[in-house]
Amino acid sequence: MPYWFQYKNNNMGLMKVFSGSEVLAMALQEKLEEAGVNTLKKDNIQSARLGGFGNADLAVELFIQETDFAKANPVIEEFRMSI
């Protein structure tokens, strides 16, 4: 089950907009980038695997710049309603 966020990281101006499976994260990332929104993907699953930890609770997270939220929000909402 994906999690939808509007979490701000004031240190870097990033906002977490998604946490869930890698497949869904990649699909949303593609749609956001098609709309001209740069994304940052943090793959906790791959990080855990490389570190020797197997944890199914970890997820892939997507972040965007706070300044891109107005442009990204319609894309995120449309994607959320389609899954």
C-alpha positions in Angstrom: 0.0 0.0 0.0 1.6 3.3 -1.1 1.8 6.2 1.3 1.2 9.8 0.1 3.0 12.6 1.8 3.4 16.3 1.8 6.4 16.3 4.1 8.8 19.2 4.0 12.5 18.9 4.7 13.3 22.6 5.3 17.1 22.0 5.2 17.1 21.1 1.5 13.8 22.5 0.2 12.6 19.0 -0.6 9.1 17.6 -0.1 8.3 13.9 0.1 5.4 13.1 -2.1 5.3 9.3 -2.3 6.5 6.2 -0.4 5.7 2.8 -1.7 6.7 0.1 -4.1 9.5 0.6 -6.7 7.1 0.0 -9.6 4.6 2.7 -8.5 7.4 5.1 -7.6 9.0 4.7 -11.0 5.6 5.3 -12.7 4.9 8.4 -10.7 8.5 9.7 -11.3 8.0 9.3 -15.0 4.7 11.3 -15.0 6.2 14.0 -12.8 9.3 14.4 -15.1 7.0 14.5 -18.2 5.3 17.4 -16.5 8.6 19.2 -16.0 9.0 18.4 -12.3 12.5 17.2 -11.2 12.4 14.3 -8.7 14.7 12.7 -6.3 14.3 9.0 -5.6 15.5 7.4 -2.4 15.5 3.6 -2.7 15.5 2.2 0.8 14.9 -1.3 -0.5 18.1 -1.3 -2.5 20.1 0.4 0.3 19.0 -2.3 2.7 19.8 -5.1 0.3 23.3 -3.7 -0.3 23.8 -3.3 3.4 22.8 -6.9 4.0 19.5 -6.1 5.6 16.4 -7.7 4.2 13.4 -5.6 5.3 10.1 -5.7 3.4 8.8 -2.6 5.3 11.2 -0.3 3.6 10.1 1.5 0.5 11.1 3.7 -2.3 10.5 7.4 -1.6 10.0 10.3 -4.1 10.9 13.9 -3.3 10.3 17.1 -5.3 11.4 20.7 -4.7 8.9 22.6 -2.6 8.7 25.3 -5.3 7.4 22.6 -7.8 4.5 21.5 -5.6 1.9 23.6 -7.5 2.9 22.0 -10.8 3.3 18.5 -9.3 0.1 18.3 -7.2 -2.4 17.7 -10.1 -0.1 15.0 -11.6 0.2 13.3 -8.1 -3.6 13.5 -7.6 -4.4 12.1 -11.0 -1.8 9.3 -10.5 -3.2 8.5 -7.0 -6.8 8.2 -8.4 -5.6 5.9 -11.2 -4.1 3.2 -9.0 
